[in-house]
Amino acid sequence: MAVPKRKTSKSKRNQRRSHHRVSNVNIIEDKKSGEYKLSHHIDMKTGFYNGKKILDI
């Protein structure tokens, strides 16, 4: 079994964790309703996606 020979320093530990962060959510304003929604998702209030009616709400 592999065992570390030396203690990992704080800087090395933090360098390894530099990519462990939460990414930003891509929120846009809907053109028709003016409300905010996730991009590339159906607007659940109107049922539109990419300018076309997808859901009957």
PDB file of N, CA, C and O in Angstrom:
ATOM      1  N   MET A   1       0.841  -1.184   0.000  1.00  0.00           N
ATOM      2  CA  MET A   1       0.000   0.000   0.000  1.00  0.00           C
ATOM      3  C   MET A   1       0.882   1.241   0.000  1.00  0.00           C
ATOM      4  O   MET A   1       1.891   1.292   0.702  1.00  0.00           O
ATOM      5  N   ALA A   2       0.500   2.237  -0.786  1.00  0.00           N
ATOM      6  CA  ALA A   2       1.295   3.462  -0.888  1.00  0.00           C
ATOM      7  C   ALA A   2       1.080   4.338   0.341  1.00  0.00           C
ATOM      8  O   ALA A   2      -0.047   4.557   0.784  1.00  0.00           O
ATOM      9  N   VAL A   3       2.188   4.829   0.875  1.00  0.00           N
ATOM     10  CA  VAL A   3       2.161   5.697   2.045  1.00  0.00           C
ATOM     11  C   VAL A   3       3.018   6.913   1.737  1.00  0.00           C
ATOM     12  O   VAL A   3       4.123   6.752   1.219  1.00  0.00           O
ATOM     13  N   PRO A   4       2.555   8.135   2.037  1.00  0.00           N
ATOM     14  CA  PRO A   4       3.363   9.318   1.755  1.00  0.00           C
ATOM     15  C   PRO A   4       4.628   9.353   2.606  1.00  0.00           C
ATOM     16  O   PRO A   4       4.603   9.042   3.797  1.00  0.00           O
ATOM     17  N   LYS A   5       5.750   9.743   1.961  1.00  0.00           N
ATOM     18  CA  LYS A   5       7.022   9.820   2.687  1.00  0.00           C
ATOM     19  C   LYS A   5       7.118  11.086   3.517  1.00  0.00           C
ATOM     20  O   LYS A   5       7.710  11.084   4.596  1.00  0.00           O
ATOM     21  N   ARG A   6       6.535  12.172   3.013  1.00  0.00           N
ATOM     22  CA  ARG A   6       6.637  13.457   3.704  1.00  0.00           C
ATOM     23  C   ARG A   6       5.260  14.100   3.831  1.00  0.00           C
ATOM     24  O   ARG A   6       4.338  13.810   3.069  1.00  0.00           O
ATOM     25  N   LYS A   7       5.156  14.982   4.821  1.00  0.00           N
ATOM     26  CA  LYS A   7       3.921  15.734   5.002  1.00  0.00           C
ATOM     27  C   LYS A   7       3.750  16.709   3.842  1.00  0.00           C
ATOM     28  O   LYS A   7       4.704  17.380   3.449  1.00  0.00           O
ATOM     29  N   THR A   8       2.550  16.791   3.298  1.00  0.00           N
ATOM     30  CA  THR A   8       2.272  17.732   2.218  1.00  0.00           C
ATOM     31  C   THR A   8       2.138  19.128   2.802  1.00  0.00           C
ATOM     32  O   THR A   8       1.368  19.344   3.738  1.00  0.00           O
ATOM     33  N   SER A   9       2.887  20.075   2.252  1.00  0.00           N
ATOM     34  CA  SER A   9       2.858  21.444   2.774  1.00  0.00           C
ATOM     35  C   SER A   9       1.526  22.116   2.434  1.00  0.00           C
ATOM     36  O   SER A   9       0.780  21.651   1.573  1.00  0.00           O
ATOM     37  N   LYS A  10       1.248  23.216   3.127  1.00  0.00           N
ATOM     38  CA  LYS A  10       0.002  23.939   2.895  1.00  0.00           C
ATOM     39  C   LYS A  10      -0.073  24.469   1.475  1.00  0.00           C
ATOM     40  O   LYS A  10      -1.138  24.453   0.858  1.00  0.00           O
ATOM     41  N   SER A  11       1.056  24.940   0.954  1.00  0.00           N
ATOM     42  CA  SER A  11       1.047  25.499  -0.404  1.00  0.00           C
ATOM     43  C   SER A  11       0.798  24.411  -1.447  1.00  0.00           C
ATOM     44  O   SER A  11       0.047  24.634  -2.397  1.00  0.00           O
ATOM     45  N   LYS A  12       1.407  23.252  -1.290  1.00  0.00           N
ATOM     46  CA  LYS A  12       1.173  22.149  -2.234  1.00  0.00           C
ATOM     47  C   LYS A  12      -0.268  21.653  -2.147  1.00  0.00           C
ATOM     48  O   LYS A  12      -0.895  21.357  -3.164  1.00  0.00           O
ATOM     49  N   ARG A  13      -0.782  21.565  -0.929  1.00  0.00           N
ATOM     50  CA  ARG A  13      -2.168  21.149  -0.741  1.00  0.00           C
ATOM     51  C   ARG A  13      -3.118  22.134  -1.409  1.00  0.00           C
ATOM     52  O   ARG A  13      -4.065  21.728  -2.084  1.00  0.00           O
ATOM     53  N   ASN A  14      -2.865  23.436  -1.221  1.00  0.00           N
ATOM     54  CA  ASN A  14      -3.730  24.454  -1.800  1.00  0.00           C
ATOM     55  C   ASN A  14      -3.587  24.532  -3.314  1.00  0.00           C
ATOM     56  O   ASN A  14      -4.559  24.834  -4.007  1.00  0.00           O
ATOM     57  N   GLN A  15      -2.393  24.265  -3.840  1.00  0.00           N
ATOM     58  CA  GLN A  15      -2.215  24.226  -5.295  1.00  0.00           C
ATOM     59  C   GLN A  15      -3.045  23.100  -5.902  1.00  0.00           C
ATOM     60  O   GLN A  15      -3.636  23.263  -6.970  1.00  0.00           O
ATOM     61  N   ARG A  16      -3.087  21.983  -5.232  1.00  0.00           N
ATOM     62  CA  ARG A  16      -3.877  20.852  -5.713  1.00  0.00           C
ATOM     63  C   ARG A  16      -5.367  21.181  -5.685  1.00  0.00           C
ATOM     64  O   ARG A  16      -6.117  20.748  -6.560  1.00  0.00           O
ATOM     65  N   ARG A  17      -5.793  21.941  -4.689  1.00  0.00           N
ATOM     66  CA  ARG A  17      -7.206  22.277  -4.534  1.00  0.00           C
ATOM     67  C   ARG A  17      -7.621  23.515  -5.322  1.00  0.00           C
ATOM     68  O   ARG A  17      -8.769  23.945  -5.215  1.00  0.00           O
ATOM     69  N   SER A  18      -6.738  24.089  -6.096  1.00  0.00           N
ATOM     70  CA  SER A  18      -7.049  25.351  -6.772  1.00  0.00           C
ATOM     71  C   SER A  18      -8.201  25.220  -7.758  1.00  0.00           C
ATOM     72  O   SER A  18      -8.861  26.215  -8.059  1.00  0.00           O
ATOM     73  N   HIS A  19      -8.462  24.015  -8.272  1.00  0.00           N
ATOM     74  CA  HIS A  19      -9.556  23.814  -9.221  1.00  0.00           C
ATOM     75  C   HIS A  19     -10.832  23.325  -8.546  1.00  0.00           C
ATOM     76  O   HIS A  19     -11.849  23.143  -9.214  1.00  0.00           O
ATOM     77  N   HIS A  20     -10.795  23.111  -7.238  1.00  0.00           N
ATOM     78  CA  HIS A  20     -11.964  22.600  -6.519  1.00  0.00           C
ATOM     79  C   HIS A  20     -12.840  23.776  -6.093  1.00  0.00           C
ATOM     80  O   HIS A  20     -12.841  24.163  -4.924  1.00  0.00           O
ATOM     81  N   ARG A  21     -13.559  24.323  -7.010  1.00  0.00           N
ATOM     82  CA  ARG A  21     -14.431  25.451  -6.689  1.00  0.00           C
ATOM     83  C   ARG A  21     -15.756  25.287  -7.424  1.00  0.00           C
ATOM     84  O   ARG A  21     -15.860  24.518  -8.379  1.00  0.00           O
ATOM     85  N   VAL A  22     -16.738  26.002  -6.976  1.00  0.00           N
ATOM     86  CA  VAL A  22     -18.053  25.963  -7.594  1.00  0.00           C
ATOM     87  C   VAL A  22     -18.029  26.877  -8.804  1.00  0.00           C
ATOM     88  O   VAL A  22     -17.590  28.024  -8.720  1.00  0.00           O
ATOM     89  N   SER A  23     -18.503  26.365  -9.927  1.00  0.00           N
ATOM     90  CA  SER A  23     -18.519  27.185 -11.137  1.00  0.00           C
ATOM     91  C   SER A  23     -19.739  28.103 -11.133  1.00  0.00           C
ATOM     92  O   SER A  23     -20.737  27.822 -10.469  1.00  0.00           O
ATOM     93  N   ASN A  24     -19.651  29.193 -11.873  1.00  0.00           N
ATOM     94  CA  ASN A  24     -20.746  30.145 -11.953  1.00  0.00           C
ATOM     95  C   ASN A  24     -21.902  29.554 -12.753  1.00  0.00           C
ATOM     96  O   ASN A  24     -21.687  28.864 -13.749  1.00  0.00           O
ATOM     97  N   VAL A  25     -23.115  29.825 -12.315  1.00  0.00           N
ATOM     98  CA  VAL A  25     -24.306  29.367 -13.013  1.00  0.00           C
ATOM     99  C   VAL A  25     -24.618  30.380 -14.105  1.00  0.00           C
ATOM    100  O   VAL A  25     -24.571  31.589 -13.876  1.00  0.00           O
ATOM    101  N   ASN A  26     -24.937  29.883 -15.289  1.00  0.00           N
ATOM    102  CA  ASN A  26     -25.183  30.745 -16.439  1.00  0.00           C
ATOM    103  C   ASN A  26     -26.658  31.153 -16.463  1.00  0.00           C
ATOM    104  O   ASN A  26     -27.489  30.455 -17.042  1.00  0.00           O
ATOM    105  N   ILE A  27     -26.978  32.286 -15.832  1.00  0.00           N
ATOM    106  CA  ILE A  27     -28.352  32.783 -15.751  1.00  0.00           C
ATOM    107  C   ILE A  27     -28.504  33.945 -16.721  1.00  0.00           C
ATOM    108  O   ILE A  27     -27.683  34.862 -16.741  1.00  0.00           O
ATOM    109  N   ILE A  28     -29.572  33.899 -17.531  1.00  0.00           N
ATOM    110  CA  ILE A  28     -29.828  34.968 -18.498  1.00  0.00           C
ATOM    111  C   ILE A  28     -31.245  35.495 -18.293  1.00  0.00           C
ATOM    112  O   ILE A  28     -32.072  34.863 -17.635  1.00  0.00           O
ATOM    113  N   GLU A  29     -31.506  36.668 -18.872  1.00  0.00           N
ATOM    114  CA  GLU A  29     -32.842  37.243 -18.822  1.00  0.00           C
ATOM    115  C   GLU A  29     -33.615  36.778 -20.042  1.00  0.00           C
ATOM    116  O   GLU A  29     -33.127  36.885 -21.167  1.00  0.00           O
ATOM    117  N   ASP A  30     -34.826  36.260 -19.825  1.00  0.00           N
ATOM    118  CA  ASP A  30     -35.652  35.772 -20.923  1.00  0.00           C
ATOM    119  C   ASP A  30     -36.149  36.951 -21.752  1.00  0.00           C
ATOM    120  O   ASP A  30     -36.558  37.973 -21.201  1.00  0.00           O
ATOM    121  N   LYS A  31     -36.113  36.808 -23.076  1.00  0.00           N
ATOM    122  CA  LYS A  31     -36.507  37.905 -23.962  1.00  0.00           C
ATOM    123  C   LYS A  31     -38.005  38.171 -23.912  1.00  0.00           C
ATOM    124  O   LYS A  31     -38.426  39.326 -23.967  1.00  0.00           O
ATOM    125  N   LYS A  32     -38.819  37.120 -23.809  1.00  0.00           N
ATOM    126  CA  LYS A  32     -40.269  37.301 -23.834  1.00  0.00           C
ATOM    127  C   LYS A  32     -40.831  37.751 -22.484  1.00  0.00           C
ATOM    128  O   LYS A  32     -41.563  38.738 -22.408  1.00  0.00           O
ATOM    129  N   SER A  33     -40.482  37.019 -21.415  1.00  0.00           N
ATOM    130  CA  SER A  33     -41.091  37.312 -20.118  1.00  0.00           C
ATOM    131  C   SER A  33     -40.279  38.295 -19.284  1.00  0.00           C
ATOM    132  O   SER A  33     -40.826  38.909 -18.368  1.00  0.00           O
ATOM    133  N   GLY A  34     -38.989  38.461 -19.575  1.00  0.00           N
ATOM    134  CA  GLY A  34     -38.150  39.366 -18.807  1.00  0.00           C
ATOM    135  C   GLY A  34     -37.662  38.786 -17.495  1.00  0.00           C
ATOM    136  O   GLY A  34     -36.995  39.475 -16.724  1.00  0.00           O
ATOM    137  N   GLU A  35     -37.987  37.519 -17.229  1.00  0.00           N
ATOM    138  CA  GLU A  35     -37.541  36.874 -15.997  1.00  0.00           C
ATOM    139  C   GLU A  35     -36.223  36.161 -16.237  1.00  0.00           C
ATOM    140  O   GLU A  35     -35.853  35.877 -17.376  1.00  0.00           O
ATOM    141  N   TYR A  36     -35.521  35.876 -15.153  1.00  0.00           N
ATOM    142  CA  TYR A  36     -34.234  35.199 -15.248  1.00  0.00           C
ATOM    143  C   TYR A  36     -34.437  33.691 -15.289  1.00  0.00           C
ATOM    144  O   TYR A  36     -35.303  33.148 -14.603  1.00  0.00           O
ATOM    145  N   LYS A  37     -33.617  33.017 -16.112  1.00  0.00           N
ATOM    146  CA  LYS A  37     -33.695  31.569 -16.234  1.00  0.00           C
ATOM    147  C   LYS A  37     -32.322  31.033 -16.585  1.00  0.00           C
ATOM    148  O   LYS A  37     -31.435  31.793 -16.976  1.00  0.00           O
ATOM    149  N   LEU A  38     -32.142  29.718 -16.447  1.00  0.00           N
ATOM    150  CA  LEU A  38     -30.901  29.082 -16.858  1.00  0.00           C
ATOM    151  C   LEU A  38     -30.840  29.040 -18.379  1.00  0.00           C
ATOM    152  O   LEU A  38     -31.831  28.718 -19.034  1.00  0.00           O
ATOM    153  N   SER A  39     -29.684  29.365 -18.940  1.00  0.00           N
ATOM    154  CA  SER A  39     -29.558  29.303 -20.390  1.00  0.00           C
ATOM    155  C   SER A  39     -29.591  27.851 -20.844  1.00  0.00           C
ATOM    156  O   SER A  39     -29.196  26.955 -20.098  1.00  0.00           O
ATOM    157  N   HIS A  40     -30.055  27.619 -22.052  1.00  0.00           N
ATOM    158  CA  HIS A  40     -30.221  26.291 -22.648  1.00  0.00           C
ATOM    159  C   HIS A  40     -31.214  25.432 -21.865  1.00  0.00           C
ATOM    160  O   HIS A  40     -31.096  24.207 -21.846  1.00  0.00           O
ATOM    161  N   HIS A  41     -32.190  26.072 -21.219  1.00  0.00           N
ATOM    162  CA  HIS A  41     -33.250  25.369 -20.508  1.00  0.00           C
ATOM    163  C   HIS A  41     -34.592  25.972 -20.916  1.00  0.00           C
ATOM    164  O   HIS A  41     -34.655  27.125 -21.343  1.00  0.00           O
ATOM    165  N   ILE A  42     -35.654  25.197 -20.784  1.00  0.00           N
ATOM    166  CA  ILE A  42     -36.999  25.678 -21.080  1.00  0.00           C
ATOM    167  C   ILE A  42     -37.421  26.657 -19.994  1.00  0.00           C
ATOM    168  O   ILE A  42     -37.166  26.433 -18.811  1.00  0.00           O
ATOM    169  N   ASP A  43     -38.075  27.754 -20.408  1.00  0.00           N
ATOM    170  CA  ASP A  43     -38.666  28.676 -19.442  1.00  0.00           C
ATOM    171  C   ASP A  43     -39.953  28.035 -18.938  1.00  0.00           C
ATOM    172  O   ASP A  43     -40.908  27.889 -19.701  1.00  0.00           O
ATOM    173  N   MET A  44     -39.991  27.655 -17.677  1.00  0.00           N
ATOM    174  CA  MET A  44     -41.122  26.908 -17.146  1.00  0.00           C
ATOM    175  C   MET A  44     -42.376  27.759 -16.984  1.00  0.00           C
ATOM    176  O   MET A  44     -43.470  27.209 -16.867  1.00  0.00           O
ATOM    177  N   LYS A  45     -42.250  29.087 -16.974  1.00  0.00           N
ATOM    178  CA  LYS A  45     -43.434  29.944 -16.859  1.00  0.00           C
ATOM    179  C   LYS A  45     -44.180  30.028 -18.188  1.00  0.00           C
ATOM    180  O   LYS A  45     -45.410  29.989 -18.217  1.00  0.00           O
ATOM    181  N   THR A  46     -43.426  30.144 -19.300  1.00  0.00           N
ATOM    182  CA  THR A  46     -44.055  30.315 -20.608  1.00  0.00           C
ATOM    183  C   THR A  46     -44.051  29.047 -21.444  1.00  0.00           C
ATOM    184  O   THR A  46     -44.904  28.894 -22.318  1.00  0.00           O
ATOM    185  N   GLY A  47     -43.120  28.136 -21.206  1.00  0.00           N
ATOM    186  CA  GLY A  47     -43.029  26.917 -21.994  1.00  0.00           C
ATOM    187  C   GLY A  47     -42.251  27.086 -23.280  1.00  0.00           C
ATOM    188  O   GLY A  47     -42.282  26.204 -24.138  1.00  0.00           O
ATOM    189  N   PHE A  48     -41.549  28.206 -23.434  1.00  0.00           N
ATOM    190  CA  PHE A  48     -40.784  28.470 -24.645  1.00  0.00           C
ATOM    191  C   PHE A  48     -39.334  28.050 -24.476  1.00  0.00           C
ATOM    192  O   PHE A  48     -38.773  28.121 -23.383  1.00  0.00           O
ATOM    193  N   TYR A  49     -38.732  27.608 -25.585  1.00  0.00           N
ATOM    194  CA  TYR A  49     -37.297  27.337 -25.653  1.00  0.00           C
ATOM    195  C   TYR A  49     -36.827  27.732 -27.039  1.00  0.00           C
ATOM    196  O   TYR A  49     -37.370  27.268 -28.042  1.00  0.00           O
ATOM    197  N   ASN A  50     -35.822  28.586 -27.095  1.00  0.00           N
ATOM    198  CA  ASN A  50     -35.231  29.034 -28.360  1.00  0.00           C
ATOM    199  C   ASN A  50     -36.279  29.685 -29.269  1.00  0.00           C
ATOM    200  O   ASN A  50     -36.231  29.537 -30.490  1.00  0.00           O
ATOM    201  N   GLY A  51     -37.233  30.411 -28.654  1.00  0.00           N
ATOM    202  CA  GLY A  51     -38.244  31.130 -29.420  1.00  0.00           C
ATOM    203  C   GLY A  51     -39.399  30.283 -29.892  1.00  0.00           C
ATOM    204  O   GLY A  51     -40.252  30.778 -30.629  1.00  0.00           O
ATOM    205  N   LYS A  52     -39.462  29.025 -29.500  1.00  0.00           N
ATOM    206  CA  LYS A  52     -40.526  28.126 -29.944  1.00  0.00           C
ATOM    207  C   LYS A  52     -41.269  27.574 -28.737  1.00  0.00           C
ATOM    208  O   LYS A  52     -40.674  27.328 -27.688  1.00  0.00           O
ATOM    209  N   LYS A  53     -42.585  27.381 -28.896  1.00  0.00           N
ATOM    210  CA  LYS A  53     -43.418  26.825 -27.828  1.00  0.00           C
ATOM    211  C   LYS A  53     -43.160  25.323 -27.733  1.00  0.00           C
ATOM    212  O   LYS A  53     -43.405  24.584 -28.686  1.00  0.00           O
ATOM    213  N   ILE A  54     -42.664  24.878 -26.580  1.00  0.00           N
ATOM    214  CA  ILE A  54     -42.334  23.470 -26.373  1.00  0.00           C
ATOM    215  C   ILE A  54     -43.366  22.806 -25.461  1.00  0.00           C
ATOM    216  O   ILE A  54     -43.833  21.703 -25.747  1.00  0.00           O
ATOM    217  N   LEU A  55     -43.717  23.472 -24.376  1.00  0.00           N
ATOM    218  CA  LEU A  55     -44.673  22.927 -23.414  1.00  0.00           C
ATOM    219  C   LEU A  55     -45.963  23.729 -23.439  1.00  0.00           C
ATOM    220  O   LEU A  55     -45.943  24.947 -23.618  1.00  0.00           O
ATOM    221  N   ASP A  56     -47.086  23.042 -23.260  1.00  0.00           N
ATOM    222  CA  ASP A  56     -48.371  23.727 -23.116  1.00  0.00           C
ATOM    223  C   ASP A  56     -48.628  23.936 -21.635  1.00  0.00           C
ATOM    224  O   ASP A  56     -48.951  22.997 -20.908  1.00  0.00           O
ATOM    225  N   ILE A  57     -48.480  25.186 -21.197  1.00  0.00           N
ATOM    226  CA  ILE A  57     -48.659  25.508 -19.777  1.00  0.00           C
ATOM    227  C   ILE A  57     -49.840  26.439 -19.620  1.00  0.00           C
ATOM    228  O   ILE A  57     -50.168  26.837 -18.502  1.00  0.00           O
TER     229      ILE A  57
END
